[in-house]
Amino acid sequence: MPRRSEASLLAALASGDRAAAEELVERTYREVWAALFKLTGGDADLAADLTQESYRKAWVSLPQFRGGARLSTWLYRIAYTTFLNHIRKPRRLTSLDEEQASAAVDPRLLPDELLGNAADSERLRRAVVGLPEELRFTVTARFWGGQSAQWRSANG
């Protein structure tokens, strides 16, 4: 089956076409999950949970989508907002048992490399999360979400 245009996909979604919903997820899931994976500091499970929550929110909000931005951009914005809501929640600490901790380490890296990479990644993530909202969204959309840097100005 040929790939539908975004306009025809949106029309099919509006009419309740389940195949269109599946096509939308197939087209966009990898990018949404990858952006959330980067935002969460490499937590694959959390990225998957936030991706699922993002699509749930998208389905609820779909009737309000007017096409002022690309569908992928709109989905990224929902995912980004979902991430922000997650990090604003109070966190519960859990301990890792020894088996889980050793599974999380790449054995090919030396301890100094591992600590340096983790520290650099965490510093970068914290620095980006600490930016003012408008700049933070632009930086994450461009570098972690793969979105065009110009799309934001076209949508206000």
Biotite code that builds the C-alpha atoms (Angstrom):
import biotite.structure as struc

atoms = struc.array([
    struc.Atom([0.000, 0.000, 0.000], chain_id="A", res_id=1, res_name="MET", atom_name="CA", element="C"),
    struc.Atom([1.467, 3.393, -0.955], chain_id="A", res_id=2, res_name="PRO", atom_name="CA", element="C"),
    struc.Atom([2.260, 5.857, 1.801], chain_id="A", res_id=3, res_name="ARG", atom_name="CA", element="C"),
    struc.Atom([-0.533, 8.398, 2.277], chain_id="A", res_id=4, res_name="ARG", atom_name="CA", element="C"),
    struc.Atom([0.061, 12.116, 2.229], chain_id="A", res_id=5, res_name="SER", atom_name="CA", element="C"),
    struc.Atom([-0.142, 13.817, 5.598], chain_id="A", res_id=6, res_name="GLU", atom_name="CA", element="C"),
    struc.Atom([-3.432, 15.498, 4.601], chain_id="A", res_id=7, res_name="ALA", atom_name="CA", element="C"),
    struc.Atom([-5.067, 12.220, 3.602], chain_id="A", res_id=8, res_name="SER", atom_name="CA", element="C"),
    struc.Atom([-3.701, 10.539, 6.729], chain_id="A", res_id=9, res_name="LEU", atom_name="CA", element="C"),
    struc.Atom([-5.223, 13.282, 8.890], chain_id="A", res_id=10, res_name="LEU", atom_name="CA", element="C"),
    struc.Atom([-8.557, 12.979, 7.099], chain_id="A", res_id=11, res_name="ALA", atom_name="CA", element="C"),
    struc.Atom([-8.540, 9.222, 7.641], chain_id="A", res_id=12, res_name="ALA", atom_name="CA", element="C"),
    struc.Atom([-7.651, 9.696, 11.314], chain_id="A", res_id=13, res_name="LEU", atom_name="CA", element="C"),
    struc.Atom([-10.511, 12.178, 11.717], chain_id="A", res_id=14, res_name="ALA", atom_name="CA", element="C"),
    struc.Atom([-12.941, 9.612, 10.328], chain_id="A", res_id=15, res_name="SER", atom_name="CA", element="C"),
    struc.Atom([-11.747, 6.995, 12.830], chain_id="A", res_id=16, res_name="GLY", atom_name="CA", element="C"),
    struc.Atom([-9.707, 4.862, 10.409], chain_id="A", res_id=17, res_name="ASP", atom_name="CA", element="C"),
    struc.Atom([-7.756, 2.402, 12.579], chain_id="A", res_id=18, res_name="ARG", atom_name="CA", element="C"),
    struc.Atom([-5.286, 1.637, 9.772], chain_id="A", res_id=19, res_name="ALA", atom_name="CA", element="C"),
    struc.Atom([-4.455, 5.353, 9.588], chain_id="A", res_id=20, res_name="ALA", atom_name="CA", element="C"),
    struc.Atom([-3.728, 5.372, 13.320], chain_id="A", res_id=21, res_name="ALA", atom_name="CA", element="C"),
    struc.Atom([-1.415, 2.392, 12.899], chain_id="A", res_id=22, res_name="GLU", atom_name="CA", element="C"),
    struc.Atom([0.308, 4.099, 9.963], chain_id="A", res_id=23, res_name="GLU", atom_name="CA", element="C"),
    struc.Atom([0.832, 7.250, 12.013], chain_id="A", res_id=24, res_name="LEU", atom_name="CA", element="C"),
    struc.Atom([2.459, 5.258, 14.803], chain_id="A", res_id=25, res_name="VAL", atom_name="CA", element="C"),
    struc.Atom([4.623, 3.314, 12.344], chain_id="A", res_id=26, res_name="GLU", atom_name="CA", element="C"),
    struc.Atom([5.788, 6.555, 10.712], chain_id="A", res_id=27, res_name="ARG", atom_name="CA", element="C"),
    struc.Atom([6.586, 8.440, 13.905], chain_id="A", res_id=28, res_name="THR", atom_name="CA", element="C"),
    struc.Atom([7.244, 6.028, 16.784], chain_id="A", res_id=29, res_name="TYR", atom_name="CA", element="C"),
    struc.Atom([10.994, 5.655, 16.280], chain_id="A", res_id=30, res_name="ARG", atom_name="CA", element="C"),
    struc.Atom([11.623, 9.402, 16.238], chain_id="A", res_id=31, res_name="GLU", atom_name="CA", element="C"),
    struc.Atom([9.365, 10.138, 19.222], chain_id="A", res_id=32, res_name="VAL", atom_name="CA", element="C"),
    struc.Atom([10.940, 7.321, 21.272], chain_id="A", res_id=33, res_name="TRP", atom_name="CA", element="C"),
    struc.Atom([14.499, 8.364, 20.276], chain_id="A", res_id=34, res_name="ALA", atom_name="CA", element="C"),
    struc.Atom([13.891, 11.976, 21.317], chain_id="A", res_id=35, res_name="ALA", atom_name="CA", element="C"),
    struc.Atom([12.474, 10.848, 24.659], chain_id="A", res_id=36, res_name="LEU", atom_name="CA", element="C"),
    struc.Atom([15.344, 8.385, 25.092], chain_id="A", res_id=37, res_name="PHE", atom_name="CA", element="C"),
    struc.Atom([17.799, 11.275, 24.809], chain_id="A", res_id=38, res_name="LYS", atom_name="CA", element="C"),
    struc.Atom([15.748, 13.532, 27.071], chain_id="A", res_id=39, res_name="LEU", atom_name="CA", element="C"),
    struc.Atom([15.551, 10.847, 29.768], chain_id="A", res_id=40, res_name="THR", atom_name="CA", element="C"),
    struc.Atom([19.308, 10.375, 29.772], chain_id="A", res_id=41, res_name="GLY", atom_name="CA", element="C"),
    struc.Atom([19.174, 6.989, 28.031], chain_id="A", res_id=42, res_name="GLY", atom_name="CA", element="C"),
    struc.Atom([16.441, 5.312, 30.099], chain_id="A", res_id=43, res_name="ASP", atom_name="CA", element="C"),
    struc.Atom([14.827, 3.034, 27.490], chain_id="A", res_id=44, res_name="ALA", atom_name="CA", element="C"),
    struc.Atom([11.971, 1.897, 29.726], chain_id="A", res_id=45, res_name="ASP", atom_name="CA", element="C"),
    struc.Atom([11.074, 5.421, 30.764], chain_id="A", res_id=46, res_name="LEU", atom_name="CA", element="C"),
    struc.Atom([11.306, 6.586, 27.141], chain_id="A", res_id=47, res_name="ALA", atom_name="CA", element="C"),
    struc.Atom([8.880, 3.798, 26.129], chain_id="A", res_id=48, res_name="ALA", atom_name="CA", element="C"),
    struc.Atom([6.459, 4.742, 28.919], chain_id="A", res_id=49, res_name="ASP", atom_name="CA", element="C"),
    struc.Atom([6.588, 8.430, 27.988], chain_id="A", res_id=50, res_name="LEU", atom_name="CA", element="C"),
    struc.Atom([6.175, 7.573, 24.299], chain_id="A", res_id=51, res_name="THR", atom_name="CA", element="C"),
    struc.Atom([3.041, 5.571, 25.079], chain_id="A", res_id=52, res_name="GLN", atom_name="CA", element="C"),
    struc.Atom([1.700, 8.439, 27.212], chain_id="A", res_id=53, res_name="GLU", atom_name="CA", element="C"),
    struc.Atom([2.499, 10.887, 24.399], chain_id="A", res_id=54, res_name="SER", atom_name="CA", element="C"),
    struc.Atom([0.468, 8.898, 21.871], chain_id="A", res_id=55, res_name="TYR", atom_name="CA", element="C"),
    struc.Atom([-2.407, 8.598, 24.362], chain_id="A", res_id=56, res_name="ARG", atom_name="CA", element="C"),
    struc.Atom([-2.414, 12.389, 24.698], chain_id="A", res_id=57, res_name="LYS", atom_name="CA", element="C"),
    struc.Atom([-2.161, 12.796, 20.928], chain_id="A", res_id=58, res_name="ALA", atom_name="CA", element="C"),
    struc.Atom([-5.269, 10.660, 20.312], chain_id="A", res_id=59, res_name="TRP", atom_name="CA", element="C"),
    struc.Atom([-7.220, 12.715, 22.824], chain_id="A", res_id=60, res_name="VAL", atom_name="CA", element="C"),
    struc.Atom([-6.003, 15.985, 21.258], chain_id="A", res_id=61, res_name="SER", atom_name="CA", element="C"),
    struc.Atom([-6.289, 14.932, 17.618], chain_id="A", res_id=62, res_name="LEU", atom_name="CA", element="C"),
    struc.Atom([-9.631, 16.708, 17.011], chain_id="A", res_id=63, res_name="PRO", atom_name="CA", element="C"),
    struc.Atom([-7.948, 20.020, 17.945], chain_id="A", res_id=64, res_name="GLN", atom_name="CA", element="C"),
    struc.Atom([-5.016, 19.540, 15.544], chain_id="A", res_id=65, res_name="PHE", atom_name="CA", element="C"),
    struc.Atom([-5.487, 22.056, 12.717], chain_id="A", res_id=66, res_name="ARG", atom_name="CA", element="C"),
    struc.Atom([-2.422, 21.278, 10.638], chain_id="A", res_id=67, res_name="GLY", atom_name="CA", element="C"),
    struc.Atom([-0.523, 24.494, 11.425], chain_id="A", res_id=68, res_name="GLY", atom_name="CA", element="C"),
    struc.Atom([2.600, 22.354, 11.867], chain_id="A", res_id=69, res_name="ALA", atom_name="CA", element="C"),
    struc.Atom([3.709, 19.008, 10.520], chain_id="A", res_id=70, res_name="ARG", atom_name="CA", element="C"),
    struc.Atom([2.127, 16.092, 12.312], chain_id="A", res_id=71, res_name="LEU", atom_name="CA", element="C"),
    struc.Atom([5.545, 14.866, 13.477], chain_id="A", res_id=72, res_name="SER", atom_name="CA", element="C"),
    struc.Atom([6.301, 18.295, 14.942], chain_id="A", res_id=73, res_name="THR", atom_name="CA", element="C"),
    struc.Atom([2.984, 18.314, 16.782], chain_id="A", res_id=74, res_name="TRP", atom_name="CA", element="C"),
    struc.Atom([3.706, 14.831, 18.164], chain_id="A", res_id=75, res_name="LEU", atom_name="CA", element="C"),
    struc.Atom([7.188, 15.892, 19.236], chain_id="A", res_id=76, res_name="TYR", atom_name="CA", element="C"),
    struc.Atom([5.722, 18.847, 21.123], chain_id="A", res_id=77, res_name="ARG", atom_name="CA", element="C"),
    struc.Atom([3.324, 16.524, 22.943], chain_id="A", res_id=78, res_name="ILE", atom_name="CA", element="C"),
    struc.Atom([6.212, 14.160, 23.772], chain_id="A", res_id=79, res_name="ALA", atom_name="CA", element="C"),
    struc.Atom([8.355, 17.044, 24.996], chain_id="A", res_id=80, res_name="TYR", atom_name="CA", element="C"),
    struc.Atom([5.555, 18.341, 27.226], chain_id="A", res_id=81, res_name="THR", atom_name="CA", element="C"),
    struc.Atom([4.996, 14.814, 28.540], chain_id="A", res_id=82, res_name="THR", atom_name="CA", element="C"),
    struc.Atom([8.696, 14.639, 29.440], chain_id="A", res_id=83, res_name="PHE", atom_name="CA", element="C"),
    struc.Atom([8.561, 18.030, 31.195], chain_id="A", res_id=84, res_name="LEU", atom_name="CA", element="C"),
    struc.Atom([5.525, 16.920, 33.197], chain_id="A", res_id=85, res_name="ASN", atom_name="CA", element="C"),
    struc.Atom([7.397, 13.771, 34.190], chain_id="A", res_id=86, res_name="HIS", atom_name="CA", element="C"),
    struc.Atom([10.496, 15.578, 35.458], chain_id="A", res_id=87, res_name="ILE", atom_name="CA", element="C"),
    struc.Atom([8.378, 18.030, 37.425], chain_id="A", res_id=88, res_name="ARG", atom_name="CA", element="C"),
    struc.Atom([6.818, 15.193, 39.440], chain_id="A", res_id=89, res_name="LYS", atom_name="CA", element="C"),
    struc.Atom([8.419, 14.273, 42.749], chain_id="A", res_id=90, res_name="PRO", atom_name="CA", element="C"),
    struc.Atom([10.667, 11.238, 42.270], chain_id="A", res_id=91, res_name="ARG", atom_name="CA", element="C"),
    struc.Atom([10.750, 8.108, 44.316], chain_id="A", res_id=92, res_name="ARG", atom_name="CA", element="C"),
    struc.Atom([14.187, 6.613, 44.786], chain_id="A", res_id=93, res_name="LEU", atom_name="CA", element="C"),
    struc.Atom([14.720, 2.916, 44.235], chain_id="A", res_id=94, res_name="THR", atom_name="CA", element="C"),
    struc.Atom([17.896, 0.991, 44.780], chain_id="A", res_id=95, res_name="SER", atom_name="CA", element="C"),
    struc.Atom([19.473, -1.213, 42.173], chain_id="A", res_id=96, res_name="LEU", atom_name="CA", element="C"),
    struc.Atom([20.450, -4.657, 43.237], chain_id="A", res_id=97, res_name="ASP", atom_name="CA", element="C"),
    struc.Atom([23.881, -5.869, 42.180], chain_id="A", res_id=98, res_name="GLU", atom_name="CA", element="C"),
    struc.Atom([22.574, -7.868, 39.211], chain_id="A", res_id=99, res_name="GLU", atom_name="CA", element="C"),
    struc.Atom([20.727, -4.889, 37.690], chain_id="A", res_id=100, res_name="GLN", atom_name="CA", element="C"),
    struc.Atom([23.659, -2.550, 38.274], chain_id="A", res_id=101, res_name="ALA", atom_name="CA", element="C"),
    struc.Atom([26.139, -4.800, 36.495], chain_id="A", res_id=102, res_name="SER", atom_name="CA", element="C"),
    struc.Atom([23.769, -5.268, 33.556], chain_id="A", res_id=103, res_name="ALA", atom_name="CA", element="C"),
    struc.Atom([23.622, -1.494, 33.070], chain_id="A", res_id=104, res_name="ALA", atom_name="CA", element="C"),
    struc.Atom([27.389, -1.137, 32.527], chain_id="A", res_id=105, res_name="VAL", atom_name="CA", element="C"),
    struc.Atom([29.041, -1.509, 29.125], chain_id="A", res_id=106, res_name="ASP", atom_name="CA", element="C"),
    struc.Atom([31.918, -3.922, 29.829], chain_id="A", res_id=107, res_name="PRO", atom_name="CA", element="C"),
    struc.Atom([33.944, -2.585, 26.878], chain_id="A", res_id=108, res_name="ARG", atom_name="CA", element="C"),
    struc.Atom([34.466, 0.761, 28.597], chain_id="A", res_id=109, res_name="LEU", atom_name="CA", element="C"),
    struc.Atom([37.136, 1.373, 31.181], chain_id="A", res_id=110, res_name="LEU", atom_name="CA", element="C"),
    struc.Atom([35.852, 2.711, 34.518], chain_id="A", res_id=111, res_name="PRO", atom_name="CA", element="C"),
    struc.Atom([37.299, 6.175, 33.860], chain_id="A", res_id=112, res_name="ASP", atom_name="CA", element="C"),
    struc.Atom([35.655, 6.303, 30.422], chain_id="A", res_id=113, res_name="GLU", atom_name="CA", element="C"),
    struc.Atom([32.349, 5.133, 31.818], chain_id="A", res_id=114, res_name="LEU", atom_name="CA", element="C"),
    struc.Atom([32.328, 7.737, 34.570], chain_id="A", res_id=115, res_name="LEU", atom_name="CA", element="C"),
    struc.Atom([33.456, 10.486, 32.186], chain_id="A", res_id=116, res_name="GLY", atom_name="CA", element="C"),
    struc.Atom([30.819, 9.647, 29.558], chain_id="A", res_id=117, res_name="ASN", atom_name="CA", element="C"),
    struc.Atom([28.033, 9.409, 32.131], chain_id="A", res_id=118, res_name="ALA", atom_name="CA", element="C"),
    struc.Atom([29.087, 12.647, 33.811], chain_id="A", res_id=119, res_name="ALA", atom_name="CA", element="C"),
    struc.Atom([29.338, 14.495, 30.485], chain_id="A", res_id=120, res_name="ASP", atom_name="CA", element="C"),
    struc.Atom([25.964, 13.200, 29.316], chain_id="A", res_id=121, res_name="SER", atom_name="CA", element="C"),
    struc.Atom([24.294, 14.081, 32.594], chain_id="A", res_id=122, res_name="GLU", atom_name="CA", element="C"),
    struc.Atom([25.882, 17.553, 32.643], chain_id="A", res_id=123, res_name="ARG", atom_name="CA", element="C"),
    struc.Atom([24.675, 18.183, 29.098], chain_id="A", res_id=124, res_name="LEU", atom_name="CA", element="C"),
    struc.Atom([21.170, 16.940, 29.875], chain_id="A", res_id=125, res_name="ARG", atom_name="CA", element="C"),
    struc.Atom([20.953, 19.083, 33.032], chain_id="A", res_id=126, res_name="ARG", atom_name="CA", element="C"),
    struc.Atom([22.258, 22.130, 31.176], chain_id="A", res_id=127, res_name="ALA", atom_name="CA", element="C"),
    struc.Atom([19.669, 21.740, 28.428], chain_id="A", res_id=128, res_name="VAL", atom_name="CA", element="C"),
    struc.Atom([16.827, 21.093, 30.889], chain_id="A", res_id=129, res_name="VAL", atom_name="CA", element="C"),
    struc.Atom([17.919, 24.238, 32.785], chain_id="A", res_id=130, res_name="GLY", atom_name="CA", element="C"),
    struc.Atom([17.563, 26.520, 29.732], chain_id="A", res_id=131, res_name="LEU", atom_name="CA", element="C"),
    struc.Atom([14.602, 28.929, 29.477], chain_id="A", res_id=132, res_name="PRO", atom_name="CA", element="C"),
    struc.Atom([11.537, 27.126, 28.045], chain_id="A", res_id=133, res_name="GLU", atom_name="CA", element="C"),
    struc.Atom([11.617, 28.619, 24.535], chain_id="A", res_id=134, res_name="GLU", atom_name="CA", element="C"),
    struc.Atom([15.329, 27.965, 24.035], chain_id="A", res_id=135, res_name="LEU", atom_name="CA", element="C"),
    struc.Atom([15.158, 24.526, 25.693], chain_id="A", res_id=136, res_name="ARG", atom_name="CA", element="C"),
    struc.Atom([12.368, 23.418, 23.379], chain_id="A", res_id=137, res_name="PHE", atom_name="CA", element="C"),
    struc.Atom([14.219, 24.680, 20.295], chain_id="A", res_id=138, res_name="THR", atom_name="CA", element="C"),
    struc.Atom([17.468, 22.943, 21.302], chain_id="A", res_id=139, res_name="VAL", atom_name="CA", element="C"),
    struc.Atom([15.808, 19.627, 22.127], chain_id="A", res_id=140, res_name="THR", atom_name="CA", element="C"),
    struc.Atom([13.594, 19.710, 19.050], chain_id="A", res_id=141, res_name="ALA", atom_name="CA", element="C"),
    struc.Atom([16.562, 20.325, 16.784], chain_id="A", res_id=142, res_name="ARG", atom_name="CA", element="C"),
    struc.Atom([19.269, 18.155, 18.277], chain_id="A", res_id=143, res_name="PHE", atom_name="CA", element="C"),
    struc.Atom([17.372, 15.441, 20.171], chain_id="A", res_id=144, res_name="TRP", atom_name="CA", element="C"),
    struc.Atom([14.151, 15.389, 18.184], chain_id="A", res_id=145, res_name="GLY", atom_name="CA", element="C"),
    struc.Atom([15.541, 15.797, 14.669], chain_id="A", res_id=146, res_name="GLY", atom_name="CA", element="C"),
    struc.Atom([13.087, 18.614, 13.882], chain_id="A", res_id=147, res_name="GLN", atom_name="CA", element="C"),
    struc.Atom([13.893, 21.533, 11.624], chain_id="A", res_id=148, res_name="SER", atom_name="CA", element="C"),
    struc.Atom([15.153, 24.642, 13.391], chain_id="A", res_id=149, res_name="ALA", atom_name="CA", element="C"),
    struc.Atom([12.819, 26.865, 11.316], chain_id="A", res_id=150, res_name="GLN", atom_name="CA", element="C"),
    struc.Atom([9.495, 25.145, 12.089], chain_id="A", res_id=151, res_name="TRP", atom_name="CA", element="C"),
    struc.Atom([9.018, 26.959, 15.401], chain_id="A", res_id=152, res_name="ARG", atom_name="CA", element="C"),
    struc.Atom([8.865, 30.450, 13.893], chain_id="A", res_id=153, res_name="SER", atom_name="CA", element="C"),
    struc.Atom([6.282, 29.341, 11.345], chain_id="A", res_id=154, res_name="ALA", atom_name="CA", element="C"),
    struc.Atom([3.962, 28.259, 14.151], chain_id="A", res_id=155, res_name="ASN", atom_name="CA", element="C"),
    struc.Atom([4.277, 31.175, 16.486], chain_id="A", res_id=156, res_name="GLY", atom_name="CA", element="C"),
])
